[in-house]
C-alpha cells in the first residue's frame, strides 16, 4: 500500500471522499487518484468502491479489512473508565500519530472481537451517512429487525450503545429516538448511503440517549457520596457541572440527563446521601418515582 493510499484509507474512517477533494488535498489529478485506488484494489478488491449515487469513495462494507492503529485508538478510548489509564491511552495514540505508518502496520479487523467489529461498523455507518438495518434483541424481548438512522456511538465504563432514530422504513415508532446496546445487535447492514446529510451529531450520550443541556437538576451530595465522587473524579464527567463545595464538605452540582430515570437511579443508589437541591415539578416526579420503587421493594420483601 503506497503512502498516499494509506492516507486515503485512513481518512475513509472519517468520511466518504470525493475524487475532486482527494485530488486537491494530494495536489494531483483525479486520474492519479483513480489510479492510486485502482492499484490498491488489485490487492484487496472488496475494500473500497466508488459510489456514483453519492459521487464519492466509501468502504464497500462497514467492516473494512484493516483499521489503522491510531484510528483504533480514537474509536475505543472513550470506553476506558480509569482516567489515568485513559491519559496513557491518549498519549500512546499521539505517539502513533507522529510515527511512520510503515513502523505501525494496520490491524486486521477479522482478528478483533465481535464487539469491536460492531463498534467499527456503527461508527463507519455514522461517518458515511448509511441508513442501517439492525437485527436487535432487547432485554427480555424477541429478536426484531429495525431500520435506524445512526447518529452517535456512546459508552459507559462497561457497555457501548448506538444512539439513533427510527427511519420511516419501520412499521412503527417512526422518528422516535433511542439507544441500542451493541451487545444486543446481530447483523448490521447498510440499506443505503445518503448524500448531503450529516448523521454525525456530536454531543454527549449514554445508555439512555443523548444528553440535553436543557434538562438538568441540582444535586447536593454529602458525606461518603461527596467523597467518592471527588476521589473518583466523577465531577469531571460531561453530565456534571460543579457548582460549589460547602464548609461541611458537601457538594452542589448540576446534573444533566436524557431521561429522569438517570436521576432516580443515582439517588436510589446513594440515598440518603444525595438529594435534589431545587424544587420543581421535575423534582416531585423524581421523588414520586423513588417512593413507588421503595413501596414495590417493601412488598416483595413481605412475600
C-alpha positions in Angstrom: 0.0 0.0 0.0 1.5 3.3 -1.0 1.8 6.3 1.4 -0.9 8.1 -0.5 -3.2 5.1 -0.4 -2.6 4.8 3.4 -3.7 8.4 3.9 -6.8 7.8 1.8 -7.6 4.6 3.6 -7.3 6.3 7.0 -9.4 9.3 6.0 -12.2 7.0 4.8 -12.7 6.1 8.5 -13.8 9.8 9.0 -16.0 10.4 5.9 -16.7 9.5 2.3 -14.2 11.1 -0.1 -14.9 12.7 -3.5 -12.3 12.4 -6.2 -12.0 16.2 -6.5 -11.4 16.6 -2.8 -8.7 14.0 -2.8 -7.1 15.5 -5.9 -6.9 18.9 -4.3 -5.6 17.6 -1.0 -2.9 15.5 -2.5 -2.1 18.0 -5.3 -2.6 15.6 -8.1 -5.2 15.0 -10.8 -8.4 13.0 -10.3 -7.0 10.4 -12.8 -4.0 9.9 -10.4 -6.4 9.4 -7.5 -8.3 6.8 -9.6 -5.0 5.0 -10.5 -3.9 5.1 -6.8 -7.1 3.4 -5.6 -7.4 1.1 -8.5 -3.8 -0.1 -7.9 -4.8 -0.9 -4.3 -8.0 -2.7 -5.3 -5.9 -5.2 -7.4 -4.6 -6.4 -4.0 -7.9 -6.1 -2.0 -10.8 -5.8 -4.4 -13.6 -5.8 -1.8 -12.5 -2.9 0.4 -13.3 0.4 -1.4 -15.9 1.3 -4.0 -16.8 4.5 -5.9 -20.5 5.1 -5.2 -22.0 7.0 -8.1 -25.1 7.8 -6.1 -23.1 9.9 -3.6 -20.3 10.7 -6.1 -17.6 9.6 -3.6 -15.4 6.8 -2.5 -16.5 4.8 0.5 -15.8 1.5 2.2 -17.6 -1.3 0.4 -18.5 -3.0 3.7 -19.0 -1.5 7.1 -16.1 -3.7 8.3 -13.0 -3.0 6.2 -10.2 -5.5 6.1 -7.9 -3.2 8.1 -8.1 -0.4 10.7 -5.0 1.9 11.3 -3.7 1.8 14.9 -4.4 5.5 15.5 -8.0 5.2 14.2 -8.4 2.2 16.5 -7.2 4.3 19.5 -9.6 7.1 18.6 -12.6 4.8 18.3 -12.0 2.9 21.6 -10.5 5.4 24.0 -14.0 6.6 25.2 -14.6 3.2 26.8 -11.7 3.5 29.2 -13.1 4.3 32.7 -9.9 4.9 34.6 -8.8 8.4 33.9 -5.1 7.8 34.5 -5.0 4.8 32.1 -7.1 6.8 29.6 -4.4 9.6 29.6 -1.8 6.9 28.9 -4.0 5.6 26.0 -4.3 9.1 24.6 -0.6 9.7 24.9 0.2 6.4 23.0 -2.3 7.5 20.3 -0.4 10.7 19.9 2.9 8.8 19.6 1.4 6.6 16.9 0.1 9.7 15.1 3.6 11.1 14.6 5.3 7.8 13.5 5.6 6.4 10.0 2.8 4.0 9.2 5.3 1.5 8.0 6.5 1.2 11.6 3.0 0.5 12.8 1.2 -1.8 10.4 -2.6 -1.7 10.4 -4.8 -4.2 12.4 -6.7 -6.9 10.6 -10.3 -6.3 11.7 -11.1 -10.0 11.4 -8.9 -10.7 14.4 -10.9 -8.3 16.6 -13.7 -9.2 19.0 -17.3 -9.2 17.7 -18.0 -6.2 20.0 -15.1 -4.2 18.5 -16.3 -5.2 15.0 -19.8 -3.9 15.8 -18.4 -0.6 17.1 -16.4 -0.1 13.9 -19.4 -0.9 11.7 -21.7 1.5 13.6 -19.0 4.3 13.6 -18.4 3.9 9.9 -22.1 4.0 9.2 -22.3 7.3 11.0 -19.3 8.8 9.2 -20.6 7.5 5.8 -24.3 8.5 6.3 -25.5 4.9 6.0 -29.1 4.0 6.9 -28.9 0.8 8.8 -30.9 -2.4 9.1 -30.2 -3.8 12.5 -31.1 -7.2 13.9 -31.7 -6.4 17.5 -32.7 -8.3 20.7 -33.5 -6.1 23.6 -33.7 -7.2 27.2 -36.5 -9.8 27.6 -37.7 -9.2 24.1 -37.7 -11.2 20.9 -35.3 -10.5 18.1 -36.5 -7.8 15.7 -35.4 -6.0 12.6 -35.1 -2.2 13.0 -34.2 0.4 10.4 -32.2 3.1 12.1 -30.6 6.5 11.1 -27.4 6.2 13.3 -26.2 9.4 15.0 -23.6 8.5 17.7 -21.9 5.7 19.5 -21.7 6.3 23.2 -20.3 4.3 26.0 -20.4 3.7 29.8 -17.5 2.2 31.6 -18.9 -1.2 30.7 -21.0 -1.0 27.5 -21.4 0.6 24.1 -24.6 2.0 22.7 -25.7 3.2 19.3 -28.0 6.3 19.5 -30.2 6.7 16.5 -33.7 7.5 15.2 -36.2 5.0 13.7 -36.4 5.5 10.0 -39.7 5.8 8.1 -39.0 2.2 6.7 -40.1 0.9 10.1 -43.7 -0.1 10.7 -43.9 1.7 14.0 -42.1 4.2 16.2 -41.1 6.3 13.1 -39.0 9.3 14.1 -38.5 8.0 17.7 -35.0 8.2 19.1 -33.5 5.5 21.3 -30.2 3.8 22.2 -29.3 0.2 21.1 -26.8 -1.8 23.2 -24.2 -3.2 20.8 -24.2 -6.5 22.7 -27.9 -6.9 21.6 -27.1 -6.4 17.9 -26.9 -9.3 15.4 -26.4 -8.4 11.8 -25.7 -4.7 10.9 -26.4 -4.0 7.3 -26.3 -0.7 5.3 -29.5 -0.1 3.4 -28.5 3.0 1.5 -26.0 5.8 1.7 -27.4 9.3 1.9 -25.8 12.3 0.2 -25.6 15.9 1.5 -26.6 15.0 5.1 -24.7 14.7 8.3 -25.6 11.8 10.5 -22.7 12.5 13.0 -24.3 14.9 15.5 -21.6 15.0 18.1 -22.6 15.7 21.7 -22.5 13.5 24.8 -24.6 10.4 25.3 -25.1 7.4 27.5 -27.3 4.3 27.7 -30.4 6.5 27.9 -29.7 8.6 24.8 -28.1 12.0 24.1 -27.7 14.4 27.0 -29.8 17.5 26.6 -28.3 20.5 28.3 -31.8 21.9 28.8 -32.6 19.1 31.1 -30.8 19.3 34.4 -31.4 19.1 38.2 -29.4 20.5 41.1 -28.0 17.8 43.5 -26.5 18.0 46.9 -24.0 15.2 47.8 -23.0 14.7 51.4 -20.5 12.5 53.4 -19.3 9.4 51.6 -21.2 10.2 48.4 -19.4 13.5 48.1 -16.0 12.0 49.0 -16.5 9.1 46.5 -17.3 11.4 43.6 -14.4 13.7 44.4 -11.9 10.8 44.8 -13.0 9.1 41.6 -13.1 12.4 39.6 -16.7 11.9 38.6 -17.4 15.6 38.7 -15.2 16.0 35.7 -17.6 13.9 33.6 -19.7 15.8 31.0 -23.0 15.2 32.7 -22.0 17.2 35.7 -21.2 20.9 36.3 -19.5 21.5 39.6 -21.2 24.4 41.5 -19.8 24.7 44.9 -18.3 22.9 47.9 -19.8 23.9 51.3 -18.0 24.2 54.7 -19.1 20.7 55.8 -17.7 19.1 52.7 -21.0 18.6 50.9 -21.0 19.4 47.2 -23.6 21.1 45.0 -23.6 20.0 41.3 -25.8 20.5 38.2 -26.6 17.1 36.7 -27.7 16.9 33.0 -29.8 14.0 31.9 -31.5 12.4 29.0 -34.2 10.6 31.0 -35.4 11.1 34.5 -34.6 7.5 35.4 -30.9 8.5 35.4 -31.5 10.8 38.3 -33.8 8.3 40.0 -31.2 5.5 39.8 -28.4 7.8 41.2 -30.5 8.9 44.2 -31.6 5.4 44.9 -28.0 4.1 44.8 -26.8 6.7 47.3 -29.8 7.7 49.4 -29.9 9.4 51.8 -26.5 10.9 51.0 -27.7 12.6 47.7 -30.7 14.8 47.5 -32.2 17.2 44.9 -31.3 20.8 45.8 -34.1 22.6 44.0 -37.9 22.5 43.9 -39.8 21.9 40.7 -42.4 19.7 39.1 -39.5 17.5 37.9 -38.2 17.1 41.5 -41.7 16.0 42.5 -41.8 13.4 39.7 -38.4 12.0 40.7 -39.3 11.6 44.4 -42.6 10.1 43.5 -40.8 7.5 41.3 -38.4 6.7 44.1 -41.3 6.3 46.6 -43.1 4.0 44.2 -39.9 1.8 43.7 -39.4 1.7 47.5 -43.0 0.6 48.1 -42.6 -2.2 45.5 -39.4 -3.3 47.2 -41.1 -3.5 50.6 -44.0 -5.5 49.2 -41.5 -8.0 47.6 -39.8 -8.4 51.0 -43.1 -9.3 52.7 -43.9 -12.2 50.3 
